[in-house]
Amino acid sequence: MTFGLIIHILAAILWVGGMFFAYVVLRPTVQEWEALDRLNLWRGVFQRFFPWVWASALGLLLSGYVMIFVGFGGFSGAGLHVHVMHFIGLIMITLFCYLYFVPWPAFRRAVDEGDVAIAAARLATIRRIVGANLTLGLLTAAIGASGR
């Protein structure tokens, strides 16, 4: 149970912390850059961050299910807060999968082709999804930390 909790917390910190940094710190910092420079930066950032998100999502799912089935004896033994975190986590993973398989490839292609308008539009979609996931991630962390 302790090892599962450590994996779970580290995975959540990596994913939510990365989104916080990107959304709250990096985005406003580069907003005044030239469009193509900004878009190329985001392409590189996402290229390096998204494998960590996949690892975090997998770590969260596996460690969460281990804790539920080994620690609580299944969902019936888990508190309401665990059910809520599970539900929100599945929403977050679904949103990330959509981001990764729909706007992300279109964004990459547009940046590689120098199509600033399309790349900017896809980046705006990615930004909205990251903003939603950041909000859900912070809410889930608060629920997990409070145990309620």
C-alpha positions as a Markdown table, in Angstrom:
| # | Residue | x | y | z |
|---|---|---|---|---|
| 1 | Met | 0.0 | 0.0 | 0.0 |
| 2 | Thr | 2.8 | 2.4 | 0.8 |
| 3 | Phe | 4.7 | 1.8 | -2.4 |
| 4 | Gly | 1.4 | 2.3 | -4.4 |
| 5 | Leu | 0.7 | 5.5 | -2.6 |
| 6 | Ile | 4.3 | 6.8 | -3.3 |
| 7 | Ile | 3.9 | 6.0 | -7.1 |
| 8 | His | 0.4 | 7.5 | -7.1 |
| 9 | Ile | 1.6 | 10.8 | -5.5 |
| 10 | Leu | 4.7 | 11.1 | -7.6 |
| 11 | Ala | 2.7 | 10.5 | -10.8 |
| 12 | Ala | 0.1 | 13.1 | -9.8 |
| 13 | Ile | 2.8 | 15.7 | -8.9 |
| 14 | Leu | 4.6 | 15.2 | -12.3 |
| 15 | Trp | 1.4 | 15.5 | -14.3 |
| 16 | Val | -0.4 | 18.3 | -12.4 |
| 17 | Gly | 2.9 | 20.1 | -11.7 |
| 18 | Gly | 3.8 | 20.0 | -15.3 |
| 19 | Met | 0.4 | 21.4 | -16.3 |
| 20 | Phe | 0.7 | 24.1 | -13.7 |
| 21 | Phe | 4.1 | 25.2 | -14.9 |
| 22 | Ala | 3.0 | 25.2 | -18.6 |
| 23 | Tyr | -0.2 | 27.0 | -18.0 |
| 24 | Val | 0.6 | 29.5 | -15.2 |
| 25 | Val | 4.3 | 30.2 | -15.8 |
| 26 | Leu | 5.4 | 29.3 | -19.3 |
| 27 | Arg | 2.3 | 30.4 | -21.3 |
| 28 | Pro | 2.2 | 34.0 | -20.0 |
| 29 | Thr | 6.0 | 34.3 | -20.4 |
| 30 | Val | 6.1 | 33.4 | -24.1 |
| 31 | Gln | 2.8 | 35.1 | -25.0 |
| 32 | Glu | 4.7 | 38.2 | -26.4 |
| 33 | Trp | 7.1 | 36.1 | -28.5 |
| 34 | Glu | 6.9 | 36.0 | -32.3 |
| 35 | Ala | 4.2 | 33.5 | -33.3 |
| 36 | Leu | 6.5 | 30.9 | -35.0 |
| 37 | Asp | 9.1 | 31.0 | -32.1 |
| 38 | Arg | 6.3 | 30.5 | -29.6 |
| 39 | Leu | 4.7 | 27.7 | -31.6 |
| 40 | Asn | 8.1 | 25.9 | -32.0 |
| 41 | Leu | 8.8 | 26.3 | -28.3 |
| 42 | Trp | 5.4 | 24.7 | -27.4 |
| 43 | Arg | 6.1 | 21.9 | -29.9 |
| 44 | Gly | 9.3 | 21.1 | -28.1 |
| 45 | Val | 7.8 | 21.4 | -24.7 |
| 46 | Phe | 4.9 | 19.0 | -25.5 |
| 47 | Gln | 7.2 | 16.6 | -27.3 |
| 48 | Arg | 9.1 | 16.2 | -24.1 |
| 49 | Phe | 6.2 | 16.5 | -21.6 |
| 50 | Phe | 3.7 | 14.1 | -23.2 |
| 51 | Pro | 5.7 | 10.9 | -22.5 |
| 52 | Trp | 5.8 | 11.9 | -18.9 |
| 53 | Val | 2.0 | 12.4 | -19.0 |
| 54 | Trp | 1.6 | 8.9 | -20.4 |
| 55 | Ala | 3.8 | 7.4 | -17.7 |
| 56 | Ser | 2.0 | 9.4 | -15.0 |
| 57 | Ala | -1.5 | 8.3 | -16.3 |
| 58 | Leu | -0.3 | 4.7 | -16.3 |
| 59 | Gly | 1.3 | 5.0 | -12.9 |
| 60 | Leu | -1.9 | 6.6 | -11.5 |
| 61 | Leu | -4.1 | 3.9 | -12.9 |
| 62 | Leu | -2.0 | 1.0 | -11.8 |
| 63 | Ser | -1.2 | 2.3 | -8.3 |
| 64 | Gly | -4.8 | 3.4 | -7.8 |
| 65 | Tyr | -6.2 | 0.0 | -8.7 |
| 66 | Val | -3.6 | -1.8 | -6.5 |
| 67 | Met | -4.5 | 0.4 | -3.6 |
| 68 | Ile | -8.3 | -0.1 | -4.2 |
| 69 | Phe | -8.1 | -3.9 | -4.6 |
| 70 | Val | -5.3 | -4.7 | -2.2 |
| 71 | Gly | -5.7 | -2.0 | 0.4 |
| 72 | Phe | -9.5 | -1.6 | 0.4 |
| 73 | Gly | -10.5 | -5.0 | -0.8 |
| 74 | Gly | -12.2 | -3.5 | -3.9 |
| 75 | Phe | -14.4 | -0.5 | -4.6 |
| 76 | Ser | -17.0 | -1.5 | -2.0 |
| 77 | Gly | -14.3 | -0.9 | 0.7 |
| 78 | Ala | -13.2 | 2.4 | -0.6 |
| 79 | Gly | -14.6 | 5.7 | 0.6 |
| 80 | Leu | -16.6 | 8.2 | -1.5 |
| 81 | His | -13.4 | 10.3 | -2.0 |
| 82 | Val | -11.7 | 7.4 | -3.7 |
| 83 | His | -14.7 | 6.9 | -6.1 |
| 84 | Val | -14.6 | 10.7 | -6.9 |
| 85 | Met | -10.9 | 10.7 | -7.5 |
| 86 | His | -11.3 | 7.6 | -9.8 |
| 87 | Phe | -14.0 | 9.3 | -11.8 |
| 88 | Ile | -12.1 | 12.5 | -12.2 |
| 89 | Gly | -8.9 | 10.7 | -13.1 |
| 90 | Leu | -10.7 | 8.8 | -15.8 |
| 91 | Ile | -12.1 | 12.1 | -17.2 |
| 92 | Met | -8.6 | 13.6 | -17.1 |
| 93 | Ile | -7.1 | 10.6 | -18.9 |
| 94 | Thr | -9.9 | 10.7 | -21.5 |
| 95 | Leu | -9.2 | 14.5 | -22.1 |
| 96 | Phe | -5.5 | 13.8 | -22.5 |
| 97 | Cys | -6.1 | 11.0 | -24.9 |
| 98 | Tyr | -8.2 | 13.3 | -27.0 |
| 99 | Leu | -5.6 | 16.0 | -26.8 |
| 100 | Tyr | -2.8 | 13.6 | -27.8 |
| 101 | Phe | -4.6 | 12.0 | -30.7 |
| 102 | Val | -6.6 | 14.9 | -32.2 |
| 103 | Pro | -5.2 | 18.5 | -31.7 |
| 104 | Trp | -1.6 | 17.5 | -30.9 |
| 105 | Pro | -0.9 | 15.8 | -34.3 |
| 106 | Ala | -2.6 | 18.6 | -36.2 |
| 107 | Phe | -0.6 | 21.1 | -34.2 |
| 108 | Arg | 2.7 | 19.3 | -34.9 |
| 109 | Arg | 1.9 | 19.1 | -38.6 |
| 110 | Ala | 1.0 | 22.8 | -38.8 |
| 111 | Val | 4.1 | 23.9 | -37.0 |
| 112 | Asp | 6.3 | 21.7 | -39.2 |
| 113 | Glu | 4.7 | 23.2 | -42.3 |
| 114 | Gly | 4.9 | 26.7 | -40.9 |
| 115 | Asp | 1.1 | 27.2 | -40.9 |
| 116 | Val | 0.9 | 29.7 | -38.1 |
| 117 | Ala | -2.9 | 30.1 | -38.2 |
| 118 | Ile | -3.7 | 26.4 | -37.9 |
| 119 | Ala | -1.0 | 25.8 | -35.4 |
| 120 | Ala | -2.3 | 28.7 | -33.2 |
| 121 | Ala | -5.8 | 27.3 | -33.4 |
| 122 | Arg | -4.7 | 23.8 | -32.4 |
| 123 | Leu | -2.6 | 25.3 | -29.6 |
| 124 | Ala | -5.7 | 27.2 | -28.3 |
| 125 | Thr | -7.6 | 23.8 | -28.2 |
| 126 | Ile | -4.7 | 22.2 | -26.3 |
| 127 | Arg | -4.5 | 25.2 | -23.9 |
| 128 | Arg | -8.2 | 24.8 | -23.1 |
| 129 | Ile | -7.8 | 21.0 | -22.5 |
| 130 | Val | -4.8 | 21.6 | -20.3 |
| 131 | Gly | -6.7 | 24.3 | -18.3 |
| 132 | Ala | -9.6 | 21.9 | -17.7 |
| 133 | Asn | -7.2 | 19.1 | -16.7 |
| 134 | Leu | -5.2 | 21.4 | -14.5 |
| 135 | Thr | -8.4 | 22.4 | -12.7 |
| 136 | Leu | -9.5 | 18.7 | -12.3 |
| 137 | Gly | -6.0 | 17.7 | -11.2 |
| 138 | Leu | -5.9 | 20.3 | -8.5 |
| 139 | Leu | -9.4 | 19.4 | -7.3 |
| 140 | Thr | -8.4 | 15.7 | -7.2 |
| 141 | Ala | -5.2 | 16.5 | -5.3 |
| 142 | Ala | -7.3 | 18.4 | -2.7 |
| 143 | Ile | -9.7 | 15.5 | -2.4 |
| 144 | Gly | -6.8 | 13.1 | -2.0 |
| 145 | Ala | -4.9 | 15.2 | 0.5 |
| 146 | Ser | -8.0 | 15.7 | 2.6 |
| 147 | Gly | -9.2 | 12.1 | 2.5 |
| 148 | Arg | -12.7 | 13.2 | 1.8 |
